[in-house]
Amino acid sequence: MIQILRHQDIPKGLDPMGENIAFNETSFKVWVPSHTGVVLGNSQKPEIELNLNQIQENQIPVYKRKGGGGTVLLSPDGLCYAVKFKKSKDLAIHDYFEMGTSILQNVLFKHFGIESSMRGISDLAVDDRKILGCSLYLPKTFALFYASILVKDESKNIEKYLAHPSREPDYRKGRSHSDFITSLDQLIEVKNNLQQSILSLITEEINSEWKDSLSSDFLSKL
């Protein structure tokens, strides 16, 4: 039997899913995961989405986020960002996904000449290969967008720990994890300090282009 950790179960000072910003005035966070773990969408079941034998054998922690979406693998070879957007009655769920994914989309095009597009509900893909997965949590006063980016090739570990998803976007067409995803180090020639470079560029993009759209509202309790 595996233990599934939600925000309230995680020791104080740790924030593997980036959900702490929902409970303070911080508007965004960009970070490198400190350890390998898997994160389930709020309504997902581990026995369906995970290869439980491998999870248990390798003692991989399993988290469940407040937002929906699919299961992702987080690792120190990846990169994540979480952003609190102001809520507006003029914005639909798709708009928040578009706002959040455009942060990496702009970084890739402006600095590396790489074109990407939203595919499925909210994936960011280069051609037909997924590069970013995301989720959305919508309390009353803000929209919390989370994203995980594949910086280095993690396809072996994703195949190892994640089952084929119970739901998939049309453009996946039944492909395995390895055939469906790509990583930044497969797209960008400059490899030196790639992870830190992307982290800095995402931070710069949010500060320069999205400052007026960010929210400092927060939840006072779970």
C-alpha positions in Angstrom: 0.0 0.0 0.0 1.5 3.3 -1.0 1.0 6.6 0.8 -0.4 9.5 -1.2 0.7 12.9 0.1 -1.4 16.0 -0.3 -0.3 19.5 0.5 -1.3 19.2 4.2 0.7 16.0 4.6 4.0 17.4 3.4 6.5 18.5 6.0 6.8 22.2 6.5 9.6 23.8 4.4 9.1 21.3 1.6 7.1 22.2 -1.5 7.5 19.6 -4.2 4.3 20.6 -6.1 4.7 24.4 -5.8 1.4 24.7 -3.9 2.8 26.8 -1.1 2.2 30.0 -3.1 -1.5 29.3 -2.8 -1.1 30.1 0.9 1.1 33.2 0.8 1.5 36.4 -1.1 4.1 35.0 -3.5 2.8 35.4 -7.1 5.0 32.8 -8.8 7.7 30.3 -8.3 10.3 28.7 -10.6 12.2 25.7 -9.3 14.2 22.6 -9.9 12.7 19.6 -8.0 14.9 18.4 -5.2 14.0 14.7 -5.7 12.3 12.3 -8.0 8.5 11.9 -7.3 5.3 11.5 -9.1 2.3 13.8 -8.9 -1.3 12.6 -9.6 -4.1 14.9 -10.7 -6.7 15.5 -8.0 -9.2 12.9 -9.2 -6.7 10.2 -10.4 -6.2 6.8 -8.8 -2.6 5.4 -8.3 -3.6 1.9 -9.2 -4.6 3.0 -12.7 -2.0 5.7 -13.4 1.2 4.2 -11.9 3.4 1.1 -12.1 2.9 0.5 -8.4 5.5 -2.3 -8.2 8.3 0.0 -9.5 7.0 2.9 -7.3 7.2 0.7 -4.2 10.4 -1.0 -5.0 12.2 2.3 -5.6 10.5 4.1 -2.8 9.3 6.9 -5.1 7.1 9.4 -3.2 3.6 9.9 -4.6 1.8 13.3 -4.3 -1.7 14.5 -5.3 -2.1 18.1 -6.3 -5.1 20.3 -5.8 -5.5 20.9 -9.6 -6.7 18.4 -12.2 -4.7 17.1 -15.1 -2.6 14.0 -15.7 0.2 12.3 -13.8 3.7 13.7 -14.1 7.2 12.6 -13.1 9.2 15.3 -11.3 13.0 15.0 -11.0 16.1 17.1 -10.5 16.6 16.8 -14.2 13.4 18.8 -14.9 12.1 22.2 -14.2 8.8 23.5 -12.8 7.0 26.8 -12.5 3.8 27.8 -10.7 2.0 31.1 -11.3 -1.0 32.8 -9.6 -3.0 34.7 -12.2 -5.7 37.3 -11.3 -9.2 35.9 -11.9 -11.5 37.6 -14.3 -15.1 36.9 -15.4 -13.9 37.5 -19.0 -11.4 34.6 -18.8 -12.2 30.9 -19.4 -10.2 27.9 -18.3 -8.6 27.7 -21.7 -7.4 31.3 -21.3 -5.5 30.5 -18.1 -3.9 27.5 -19.7 -2.9 29.6 -22.7 -1.5 32.3 -20.4 0.6 29.8 -18.5 1.9 27.8 -21.4 2.8 30.9 -23.3 5.5 31.7 -20.8 7.7 28.8 -21.9 6.4 29.2 -25.5 7.8 32.8 -25.6 11.1 31.8 -24.0 11.6 29.0 -26.6 10.8 31.2 -29.6 12.5 34.5 -28.5 15.8 32.9 -27.3 16.1 29.7 -29.3 13.9 30.2 -32.3 11.9 27.1 -31.4 8.2 27.1 -32.4 5.7 25.3 -30.1 2.0 25.2 -29.8 -0.8 24.1 -27.4 -2.0 20.7 -28.2 -4.8 18.7 -26.6 -6.4 20.5 -23.7 -3.3 22.2 -22.3 0.0 20.5 -23.4 2.8 22.5 -25.0 4.3 20.6 -27.8 7.1 21.0 -30.4 5.7 19.4 -33.6 3.7 16.5 -32.1 6.0 15.8 -29.1 5.0 17.0 -25.7 7.5 19.3 -23.9 5.3 20.7 -21.0 2.5 19.3 -18.9 0.3 21.5 -16.7 -2.6 21.8 -14.3 -4.9 24.4 -13.0 -6.4 25.0 -9.6 -9.2 27.6 -9.4 -10.1 28.9 -5.9 -12.4 32.0 -5.7 -9.9 34.8 -6.1 -7.0 33.5 -8.3 -6.0 30.9 -10.8 -3.0 28.7 -9.9 -1.2 27.4 -13.0 1.4 24.7 -12.5 3.8 23.4 -15.2 6.5 20.8 -15.4 9.1 20.9 -18.2 11.2 18.1 -19.5 14.8 19.5 -19.6 16.7 16.2 -19.9 15.5 13.0 -21.4 13.5 11.2 -18.7 11.7 8.8 -20.9 13.1 5.7 -19.3 12.0 6.7 -15.8 8.6 7.9 -17.1 8.1 4.5 -18.7 9.3 2.8 -15.5 7.0 4.6 -13.1 4.0 5.8 -15.1 1.4 3.5 -16.7 -0.1 4.5 -20.0 -2.5 7.3 -19.0 -6.2 6.5 -18.6 -7.1 9.5 -20.6 -5.0 11.0 -23.4 -5.2 13.8 -25.9 -6.2 13.0 -29.5 -2.8 13.9 -30.9 -1.0 11.3 -28.7 -2.6 8.6 -30.9 -1.8 5.8 -28.4 2.0 6.4 -28.5 4.2 5.2 -25.7 5.7 7.8 -23.3 9.0 7.6 -25.1 7.4 8.2 -28.5 5.2 11.0 -27.2 7.5 13.3 -25.2 10.6 15.2 -26.0 13.0 17.3 -23.8 14.8 20.6 -24.1 18.2 19.1 -24.4 17.0 17.3 -27.5 15.9 20.6 -29.0 18.6 23.1 -27.9 22.2 22.7 -29.0 23.7 24.7 -26.1 23.8 22.2 -23.2 26.0 24.1 -20.7 23.9 25.2 -17.7 20.7 24.6 -19.8 18.5 24.0 -16.8 19.6 27.2 -15.0 19.4 29.2 -18.2 15.8 28.2 -18.8 15.0 28.9 -15.1 16.4 32.4 -15.4 14.6 33.1 -18.7 11.3 31.9 -17.4 11.7 34.2 -14.3 12.6 37.1 -16.6 9.6 36.4 -18.9 7.1 36.4 -16.0 8.5 39.5 -14.5 8.6 41.5 -17.7 5.5 40.3 -19.6 3.1 39.1 -16.9 3.6 41.4 -13.9 0.1 43.1 -14.3 -1.6 39.7 -14.6 -0.2 38.2 -11.4 -2.2 37.8 -8.1 -0.9 38.1 -4.6 -4.2 36.8 -3.1 -3.9 33.6 -1.1 -5.9 31.0 0.8 -6.0 31.4 4.6 -6.7 27.6 5.1 -6.8 24.3 3.3 
